[in-house]
Amino acid sequence: MNVTVIGAGLAGCEAAWQLARRGLAVTLVEMKPEKKTPAHETEYFAELCCSNSLRSDQLENAVGLLKEELRRLDSVILQAADATRVEAGGALAVDRKGFSAYVTRAVRSHPNITVVEKEVTSLPEEGPVIVATGPLTSDELTRHLQDRFGEGSALNFFDAAAPLVTYESVDMSRAWFASRYDKGSADYINCALSEEEYRSFWRELCDAQEAPVHGFEDKLVFEGCMPVEVMARRGEDTLRYGPLKPRGLKDPATGKEPYAVVQLRRDNAEGSIYNLVGFQTHLKFGEQKRVFSMIPALREAEYVRYGVMHRNTYLNSPRLLDRYYRLRTEPRIAFAGQMTGVEGYVESAASGFLAGVEMARSLRGMAPLDLPRETAIGALALYISDQSVEHFQPMNVNFGIITPLGYKVKGKRNKNAEISRRALEVVDGMKEEIMR
């Protein structure tokens, strides 16, 4: 039987990969290059729009655990990430184009996957299907889903991407390479601001002109991708406790901790392009150049991409989906990715993984896996399908949604490490069955 997967983002590619490696024929339908969204730039699958970082790679962090679970279970997304990683301290960051090209090659070359390039505007009326059209689902398909599922089925929030600058345009006489607390190699460019420089920058940022985005309000922004100007308006020191925090960094020019620090993270393997960490924005392009040039090391910065903002659509998943990401009313249809309310690249891949695995098992007459809440993959699926949730919001993976230990462990990092150890023990114990 052929399974249709709609959308070749991280979730769609992962779902297609898991189905195909279990012997099922897959038709992967992708609207690029025929049609692109405002956030997409290339013809590749699994394109990273907002950031090239997959966040922490440490097991004391929930997303680090999620990545390790996926690594052990043959995730094509983690294969690509590990093969194209760039140095980023304790985080897993990738060469943006190299990562997407790797996934595209792997998926297109799999003998069980057929790629069809066209836009899908409605769900197929028969046959198994996984919808992974992402947070930028086309207007036509969004309207179709709203009509099909009824009022309140589709929600939305606004997301933003950070600017990119060339390395050669950064004034390294006003910046230095280091990782916070000297953890790992010196992978970030750190741009210091004095108290006076920071206050001037903050005032101009608060007053800068934003690009018009239909329906935008500060309250509709997802907290994990908050535009830097929205964050600034929350208070003078909000940025200094957020993306501009100086903790763990010492300016070699003064030997002291700066008042504030803007960090730049490598965006490609060559190290020729850098991302302004935490600087998601929807300011007008001219305003971005004017205000961000107030950062001393970026006064002459050359921008290869300005920050942009777009609307993200997600489902009222607890009402619609079960723990296998399937429609409660029509199990032949499953959803995956950020449109289900899992927030983040790795979380999207995890939902695609589970949707693909469980779809394959169902079509082969096998019982569901029921990955438990003790695992990060299972906890995410149980969160988005929890019908007791009254006000559903997109969620990054976190230890709060994973089953507590039930016994005390001294220290937060030690406790988190123990939760991860237990989760990986569960995954390893189920691995043979999961991989079938």
N, C-alpha and C positions, 0 to 999 in steps of 0.2 A: 504493500500500500504506500502511496506517495503522500508525504506530509508537506504542506505549504508553510513556509516561514516568510512572513512579510516584514521586511526591514533588515538591512545588513549592518546595523550598528553593533556594539559590543554584545548586547543580549541576543540579537538575532543570529549573529555569527556563532556564538557559543551554543545556542540551541541547535542550529543546523549541524554543527560539528558533533555534538553529542548524539544526535539522531543518526547521523551518517556513520559514525564509528560503531554503532550498534546494528548496522546492516540495513537501515531503512533508506528508501529513496527520498530525497529532499528537493523541492523546488524552492529556491531562495529568490524572492522577488524584491528588487531594490529600485527605487525611482531615480537614483543618480546613475549616470550623469545627465539623463533627460531633464530632471528637475532637481534643484538644490534648495535648501532652506537658507535663510540669511546667515546662519552660523557655520555653514559648510564651505570648504574651500577647495577640496580635492575630489578626485574620482574614486578614492580608496574606500574600502569598507572600514568599519570600526574607527571612524574619524574622531579624534579627541578635540572637542571644541573649546572648552573653557580653560583647561589647564593640561599640562603634560605630566602632572604628578598623580600617581595612584595612592598617594599618602603613605603613612607609616608602614614600614616593613618589619616592625618589632612585634613580638608575640605579647607584649604587655599592652598592646593597643588592639582593639577589636578588629579593625580593618586589616591589621597584620595577621591576625588569626584567620580571617576570611580568606586572605590571599593564600595562606599556607594550606588550608583545606582544599582550595581549588587546585593548587599545585599538585597535591597528592592524588588528585582525581582526574588528571589529564585534561585540564582546561586549556583550550587553544589561546585564550586571552592571556593567561599567565605565561604560557610558552613564549608568546610574542613579547610580553613585557620583560621577561628575564633575558631574552635574546637581544633586546634593543635598549636596555637600561643605560641611563647616564648617571653620573655621580650626583647624589643629593643627600648626603649625610645618612640619617636613619630612615629616609623615605625611599620609595621606589618611584623614580621618575624615568621617563622614556624619551627617546628620540621620537618626536611626534609623528613625522612622516614615515620613518623606518618602522615604527610599531604598526601603523595602519597598512603599510605595504606588506609586512609579514603576514598579518591576518588575511589580507586579500589573497595572497599567493596560496596560503594553506587551504583556504575555503574553496577557491576556484579550482584548485588541482585535485580535490578529493573526488574520487570516481562516483560517489553516491550523491553528489550535490550538483544540481543544474541551476545556473544563475539566469534569471529573466530580468531584463532591465525595463521596468515600466512602473507607472504610478498605480497604486491600488486605492480606489475610492470607496469600496464597500467590502464587507466580509464575504468570502465564498459561501455559497448556500449549502454546500455539502463537502464532506471530507475533513480530515483532521487539519487544523491550522494553528499556528502560533503567531500572534500579532506582536511584533517588536518594533513598532514604528517610532519609538522613542518619544522624548518630551516635545519634539518639534513635529508631531504628527500633523499631516496636511489638514487644511481647513475642511476639505471635502470629506475626508475620512472621519475627522472629529465630529462633523455634523451627522454623519451616518451613525456613529456610535451613540451620540446623544439621542437620536431619533429611535434607535433600536432599544436602548436600555432605559430611556425615560429621564425625566428631570432629575438633576442632582447626581447623575451617573458620572459626568466628566467635570473635573475641577481644573483650575490652572493657577500658576504662580509665575513670577518673573525671575529670570536667571541672567547672569552677566558673565562676560569673559574679560580677562585682563589683557593689557597691551603687551607687545613684544618689542624689544629694542635690540640693536646690534651691539655686540661686545665692543667693537672698535670705537663706538661713539660714547662709551662710558668713560668718564674722567677718573681713571684709577688713582690719580693723586689725591682724590677725595673719597676713595673707596678701597676696600681690601677683601681678600678672600678669607673666609672662615666659616665654620659651622658652629652653631650655638653650643656653648660649653665645650668647644673643641671636640665634639662628638663625631667620630668618623673622620673622613678627609675634609679638607677645606673646600667645600663645594659651592658655597653661596658667595655672591658679591654683596658686600654690606656697604650701604650708603648712609653715612651718619648725618644727623641734623642736630644743631645746637638748639637750646630752648627757644631762642629768638627765631631761628629759621623754622622750627617746627610750628610755633604759634602763627607765624605769617602764612605758612603753607596751609595750616588748618583753617584759618579764616577764609582764605581764597577758595579752598576746596568746598567749604560750606556754601559759599555764594556763587559758585560756578554754574554756568548754564547747562542744563541737561537736554539731551536730544529728546524730542517728543516720542513717547511710546504709548500707543492707544491702550487705555484702560489701566495704566500704571499707577499704583499707589505704593508708598513705602511699606505698608502693612502686608502687601501681597508678595513681597520678596522672600525667597527661601533663605533662612538664616545662614545656611552653609555657603551661599554664594552672594552674600550681601554686597551691593555696590559700595565702594569705598566712601563715596560722598554721603550715602545714606548712613553709614556707620559714623562718619564724622559728625553728622547732625545730632547724634545721640549724646554728645558731650565732648568737651575739649580733650579729655584724656582717653577716650574710648579707643582711638587708634593705637595709643601707647601701651594699652593692655591687650591689643589685638595684633594686627599684622605688622605694626611698627614697634613692637616691644623690643627694648634693648637688652633684656636679661640674657646673660650668658655670652655677651659679646663685648670685646674690649678693643677700642680704637687704637691701633698701633701708633697713630700720630700723637695721641695724648696719654696713652697708657691707662685710660679710664673708660668706664661704661658711658656711651653717649646718651643724650637725652631721648633720642628716638633713632630708629634704624629702619631703612627700607631695604629689604632683601631681594636680590635677583637670583632666579634659579635657571640653570642651563635648560634650553628648550630643544636643542638638537645635539647629535653626537659630536659634531665638529666644535661645538662651543662658540659658534659665531652669533647665535641668537639667544637672548635671555628674556625670561618672563618676570614681570613685576609681581612678586608674590603678594596675594591678598588684595590686588588692585583691580578687581572686577569693577567695571564702571559703565555707565551709560551717559557720561558727559559728551557734549559735542566734541568732535575731533579737535577743533581749534582750541577748545578749553582744556582738553587733555594735555596738549602740548604746552600750553601756557602755564597751567597749574603744576604739572609734574616737572616742568623745567625749574621750578623753585627748589627742587631737591638738588643740592650742590653737585653731586656726581652725575646728574642727568641734565645739566643745563644745555648741553649740545647733543642730547640723545637723538638718534635716528630711529624712528618708529617704522617697523616693517608691518605692524598691524596695530590699529587702535582698538581699545576696548569696545565691545558691542553688547547690546541687551536684546533678549528675545523672550517671547512667552513660552512657557513650558506647560504642557497639558498632562494631567494624570487622572486616573480613574478613582472613583469612590470604591476602592478595592474590597474593603470588608463587606460591603453590600453585595458585590458582584462575584468575587473570586474565592476559591477554596485554597487549602494549603499547598496545592500542586500548581497554583497559578491558573487553574481552569475555571471557566464560567460554571457557577453552581447550577444554572438552568440548562446549560448546553456544554457538557464536558468535552466535546470534540474540539472546542475552541479554547485556547489558552492565551494568556498574555505574558509578556516578559519585558524587563527593562524598566526605565524610569517612569514610564507611563503607569506602572503598577503602584508607584509610591515608594519604591526603593530609591534612595538618592545616592548618586555617586557611580563612578565608572566600575569599580570592583563589585559593588552591590548589583549593578545592572548585569554584569557577567554572571554573578551567582544566581540571579533569577532565571537567566537564560539557560544556565546549566541545569537547574532543577526542573524547569519546564520541559526541557528536551529529554532529560533522563526519564521523568515520570510519564511523558507522552509515549516514549519508546516502550516502556514497560507495559503500559496499558494496551498498546497496539499488539504486543506480543503475548498478551494474556497473562502477564505477571502481576503479582500483588504490588501495591505501591510501597516505596521505601519507608515513608514516614520518618524522614530524618528528624531527630528529636531537637527540642529547644536547647539542649546542652551544646549543640553545634551552632556555629554562626550562620551557615547556610539554612539550617532548619529554623532558627530563631527568626530570621528575616521573613521567611515564608509564613510563619505563624503570626508575625506582627501584621503583615498586610492583609491577612485573612481573618483577623480577630474581630468578630461581630460586636464585641462589647465596647469597641472604640467609638466614642461619640463624635469627636471632631478629628477626623483623619487628616494627617499631614504627612508629607514626604519625610522619610527617616533614613539617616545614615546608620550603618551597623554600629552597635554599641553594646557594652557589657550589660547595660540595664535591661535589654530584652532577652538576654541569655539566662537560663536557670541558675540561680545563686548556688554557691558551693554547699551550703548547709552546715558548714563549720568555719571557724575563724582562722584567718591567715593574717599575720601581722604585716602591715604595709600595703598600700594600694597596688603598687607595681607587683609585689609578690602575689597578692590575691589574683590580679589579672593574669599573671603568668600561670598560676595554678588552674584558673578557668580554661586557659588555652591548652594546657597539658591534658586536662580532662577531655576537652573537645576533640583534640587530635587522637586521643586514645579511642574515643567513640568512632571517629572516622576510619581509623586504621582497622578497627574491629569489624566495620561494615564494608570495607573497601572492596573485597572480593564480590560481594553482592551488588554494590553500587556500580561496579565496572562491567557487569554482565550486559 
